[in-house]
Amino acid sequence: MNRDRRNHLNLGKKIPAGGDDKFVRGVEHSIHAHALVDENDRILVAVSGGPDSVALLYALDRLARTWPFDLAVAHLNHGLRQEADQEARLVRDLAETLGWPYHEERQDVAKVARQRKLSLEDAGRRCRYAFFEAIARKHNLNKVALAHHRDDNAELLLMFLFRGSGASGLAGIAPKRRLRPNEPLEIIRPLIDLSKAEIKSFLSTHRYTYCEDQSNQDITFLRNRIRHRLLPLLQREYNPNIVATLCRTASILSAENKWLEETTDGAFTQACQSIAANKIELSLDALADLHPALQRRVLRSAIARLKGDLKRLSRRHISACLALVNTHGQQVKQQHLPDQILVERCTPVLRLTRSQTPLRKLMSGSKTTARNTAPHYTYLLDRPDREAAILYIKEIDARLELALLDADALPPWGEAGHGVAFFDMHGLLFPLTVRHVKPEDRFQPLGMRGTQCVRAFLSKQKIPLHQRRRYPVILSGDRIIAVAGSRIDEKAKTGPLTRQVLKITLTLA
């Protein structure tokens, strides 16, 4: 690289930014404040051609005239828009003008999105990070600089807030992080304390050329609606400094989340009985002694260690796992999670394993049997307490969730949601039986006078044949009180004298 272009100075000293440019001094301040750059770093700058990444490259180039680090430039052509080739040329010319090595690649992101069933945004992000990592490893670069700024941070916090995220999501964009745990390659964000207005002013002052991505104006995307509609509204009518306020909140939550992560690591170490590449065992007694919030974090930590991330994992999944820890004597002893993660209560431990084969294939046997033969199964359901109880029916890859409600807590008719049923507790005999449908099964569907064959009823509901096999029946004593997920029996319904209600929800994977 062009290491002869500048003098090598000690980063521990006060280093001039190469002129009195306010923006570059701001980048310098962020680098010092967050300890983003070390002496002799080799930094890959990700440049899309848009204003943010172009400003980042110019600022780092200015600092590199006096700071002891090297740069390289990377651009991934997504091939999604007509302007993509023009953007690639701009970045290539900019890298050559500044004298830094340039790396470019073209990928069919739309094809990746189709193949992996991802959104274009998610597919593009994954392709970019994989490209940056490959270039960094090939050319012995130890950091990747991205152009996220203060406004991005505020927008992301609002997005996570709308999704109901916890502290880790509301902590915002980290100034730096490891690309992968326990590996040296780092992501750094030198613009994280700078605003979009400051970026635009810097580019305008120096008349630097950049490209505008018109998709950033498309308000069909949530992030663009937040950027162009919600934030301006909040600034105009509620708080003119809303971006700074949100970033300050994210900073506070980030520090607290870091402390929670350290606490979680300690609790995980105390609870962990054994750990291997595809199996972790946690002490049930140690988990039971933890605060519920810490239980949740330790379980998330264990799952992340097995699958490498927490994608597709919802609060519902963690709650189901917590039920294994905190409910004794229940029928359910295991839970299936995304990406082949199996969680089992194997007293005295909670065992988490990851299979290389999809769990539903392991449980269902051969494809011929699964396609042509309805599985046979029988489970018993004890009377639940106020905490939700969950039954996993492995033969049909379905979940039944039971909960007790007071009658006045029932939702309005028609608003309960698909697969939800309510029963008058007074008329139920426990344990209830959950089993496969038999040819002779009959019940009186809610709202009808006579009885019907269960199989005929499901057919009349226009439920496809392959799906009908996945609807169990629920019995109180020897009487069918519901076809789970479809219709309850007329005699099991709630009425004006009902005081306590059993809610049962069927979820088909």
C-alpha positions, 0 to 999 in steps of 0.5 A, a space after each residue: 500500500 501507499 505507506 510512503 505518502 505520510 509520516 507514521 505517528 503514535 495514535 496515542 498522541 493528539 494528531 492533527 486532522 490534516 487541515 482545519 476541516 470541521 467534519 474531518 475533526 469530527 471523524 477524528 474525535 469519534 475514532 479517538 472516543 470509541 478507540 476505532 483505529 490502532 497503529 498500523 491498522 489495515 482498513 477496508 473502506 466499504 464504498 457504495 458510491 452514495 454520499 455517506 460512504 464517499 464522505 467516509 473515504 475522503 475523511 479517512 484518506 485525509 487522516 491517513 496522510 498523517 496517521 499510521 494506518 493503510 486503506 483499501 477500497 471495496 465496492 459490491 455491485 448488486 446488479 439491481 439498478 441501471 445506475 449500478 455500473 455508474 456507481 461502480 465506475 465512480 468508486 473505482 475512479 475515486 480509489 485510483 485518484 486517491 491512490 488506494 487499492 481497489 476491490 470490486 465484485 458483481 453479484 446477482 443479489 436478486 437471485 440470492 434473495 430468491 434462492 434463500 427466500 430473503 428480502 432484497 435488503 437482507 440478501 444485499 446485506 449478507 452478500 456485502 458482509 461476505 464480500 468484505 470478509 473475503 477481501 479482508 482475509 485475502 489481503 490481510 486487512 484487519 478492519 472494515 469501515 462502514 459509513 453508518 452515521 448518527 441519523 442511521 442510529 436513530 432510525 434503527 432504534 425506532 425500527 427496533 422499538 416498533 418490533 418490540 425489541 429488548 435492550 440489545 436491539 434498542 442499544 443501536 448501532 455499535 461504533 465497533 464490533 467483531 465480525 465474528 465472535 472470537 475472531 480479530 476482524 472488526 467492523 468500525 463506524 467512524 461516522 457514527 457521531 456525525 449527522 447526515 446534514 454534516 455529511 452533506 455539508 462536507 461534500 458540498 463544501 469540497 464539491 465532491 461527487 457522489 451518487 444518489 440511490 433513488 431507492 432511498 426515497 421509496 417509502 414502501 420501505 419502513 426505514 424510508 418512512 421513518 427517515 422521510 416522514 416520522 423523524 421530520 414530524 417528531 423534529 417539527 412537533 415534538 423535539 427538534 433534537 430528537 435524533 440526538 435524544 434517540 442516540 443518547 438513549 441508545 448510548 445509555 442502553 448500550 452501556 447497560 446492555 454490555 453490563 447485562 451481557 457480562 452478567 449473562 456470561 457469568 451466569 452461563 458459566 455457572 449453569 453450564 454442565 458441558 459444552 461441545 460443538 453441537 450440544 450444551 447442557 445447563 443445570 436446571 437447578 442453576 437456571 431455576 435460581 436465576 431471575 426470569 430476565 437472566 434465565 431468558 438471556 442465558 437461554 438466548 446465549 446458549 442458543 446463539 452459541 449453537 446456531 451462531 446467531 439468534 435469527 428467526 428466534 422469537 420471544 415465543 420460542 424462549 418462553 416455550 424453553 422457559 416453560 421446560 425449566 420452570 414447570 415440573 411434572 408437565 407432559 412436554 419435555 422438549 421444544 423444537 427451535 429454528 435451524 434444527 435446535 432441540 431443547 430437552 428437559 433431561 433432569 437434572 439438565 436442560 440439553 440443547 442440541 443442534 442437528 445437521 438434519 431438519 428435526 421434522 425429517 428425523 421425527 417423521 421417518 421416510 417421505 413415503 410414510 409421512 405422505 401417505 400415512 397419518 401419524 398416530 399419537 396420544 398425549 395427556 394434558 394436566 390442568 394448567 396453572 396461571 402460567 402457560 403450559 405448552 405441548 409439542 406434538 412431534 408427530 405433526 410438528 405442532 404446538 398446543 399452548 394452554 392458559 387459564 383466563 378469567 371470563 371477563 378477560 376474554 377478547 371480543 368474539 371474532 378477535 381471538 385469532 386463528 387456531 384459538 379456542 376457549 372452553 368453560 373450565 367447569 365442564 372439563 375432566 382432567 387430564 385432557 387427551 390429545 390424539 390423532 383423528 380416528 375414522 369413527 370420531 364424531 362431534 357437534 361443531 359449535 353452532 350446529 345441532 347434530 353431530 358430524 364425522 370429524 374427517 368429513 367436517 375437515 373436508 367440508 372446511 376445505 382443508 387440504 388432505 395433507 393438512 387434515 392429518 395435522 389437526 388433532 382432537 381434544 377429549 375431556 373424558 371420552 367426549 371430543 370437545 374440539 378439533 384443535 385449530 378448527 372448531 370446538 364442540 357445542 357443549 364445551 363453549 363458554 356461557 354467561 355463567 362461565 367464571 374460568 376459561 381454558 384457552 388452547 392455541 394450536 400452532 402448525 409449524 
